[in-house]
Amino acid sequence: MSIKIAIQGIESSFHHLAVQKLFPNNNVTLMPCDSFNKVTGTIANLSADFGVIAIENSIAGSILPNYTLIDRENLQILDEVFLNIDMYLMALEGETLHTINEIHSHPVALQQCKDYLMRVQPHCKIVEGKDTASEAKKIRDGNLKGVAAIAGKQVAERYGLQILDSHLQSIKVDKTRFVVLGRSTEASPIAANKASLKFILDHEVGSLSNVLQLLQTFKINLTKIQSLPIPEKPWQYAFFVDVLFEDRTFFSEVITILKKTVEELKVLGIYKQNLENTPSNLAKHIVHGE
Ligand SMILES: O=C(O)C(=O)C[C@]1(C(=O)O)C=C[C@@H](O)C=C1
């Protein structure tokens, strides 16, 4: 039995690499989607067991629409993984840096390489595509002359393109955080030490500061805070935070207090921090029915 995992993009994209890191020993059926929207929809309508989506890149920043998608579809963050990203310029055999006049890639990938594009290829037309790998495949399938794609090295190998330039990202160390999404309402892992929360505050002086102080009191470490506008309420914001906790009881107490004090609270996931990129245990539930 295989696990069905929806990703944005096709085989060899960075999302595919993230799935391979998370589920290296499992029989995975990849469900390629051409937008993040379709990934979350595919999980919500039960077609996929899980989905993997990028949530933040160290150079390009948060992929903001993905926060809204997780929230809107009522999905749970079940796991995470961090990929080192290295960007390459690739095109058909025989092309050189001087014959290229158009460059395609995923918008977040283009953003990571914007210094390179301005410095080395300022004359090129930049085209935002669906994902790194499908843009490269398009060049191969359509025999597109004068067109290059920005993608990972594995994409050049998979789709038979020639590498014209390497390490294009603006900062050498380039990392993307991906999260595994599911519909699961099952108990979070016993070893969980991280949570993603969304809260909305009333417009009182100090309401955000009170929440931060509460976290401090209970020794809960805030690792990320992101505000997003609430479209129905102009100039009001929802806060999306990631927190690390050592003591599960303290964490539960904080949740109880927050529920009473903030206007709205939603737990988007309780999982184990995974800086070491340990393979996920989630497949067990699907394959063995545990
Ligand atoms: O197009 C791809 O290969 C992707 O997996 C998408 C994506 C992203 O959404 O951030 C993934 C990792 C990199 O940061 C660049 C692009």
PDBQT file of the ligand as one rigid body, heavy atoms in Angstrom, charges set to zero:
ROOT
HETATM    1  O1  LIG A 301       9.451  24.872  -7.834  1.00  0.00    +0.000 OA
HETATM    2  C1  LIG A 301       9.922  24.064  -7.025  1.00  0.00    +0.000 C 
HETATM    3  O2  LIG A 301      10.785  23.215  -7.312  1.00  0.00    +0.000 OA
HETATM    4  C2  LIG A 301       9.387  24.082  -5.660  1.00  0.00    +0.000 C 
HETATM    5  O3  LIG A 301       9.445  23.060  -5.023  1.00  0.00    +0.000 OA
HETATM    6  C3  LIG A 301       8.840  25.369  -5.093  1.00  0.00    +0.000 C 
HETATM    7  C4  LIG A 301       9.755  26.152  -4.166  1.00  0.00    +0.000 C 
HETATM    8  C5  LIG A 301       8.934  27.125  -3.256  1.00  0.00    +0.000 C 
HETATM    9  O4  LIG A 301       7.733  27.121  -3.283  1.00  0.00    +0.000 OA
HETATM   10  O5  LIG A 301       9.601  27.847  -2.483  1.00  0.00    +0.000 OA
HETATM   11  C6  LIG A 301      10.451  25.248  -3.219  1.00  0.00    +0.000 C 
HETATM   12  C7  LIG A 301      11.694  25.489  -2.779  1.00  0.00    +0.000 C 
HETATM   13  C8  LIG A 301      12.490  26.630  -3.274  1.00  0.00    +0.000 C 
HETATM   14  O6  LIG A 301      12.441  27.611  -2.262  1.00  0.00    +0.000 OA
HETATM   15  C9  LIG A 301      11.925  27.218  -4.503  1.00  0.00    +0.000 C 
HETATM   16  C10 LIG A 301      10.694  26.925  -4.943  1.00  0.00    +0.000 C 
ENDROOT
TORSDOF 0
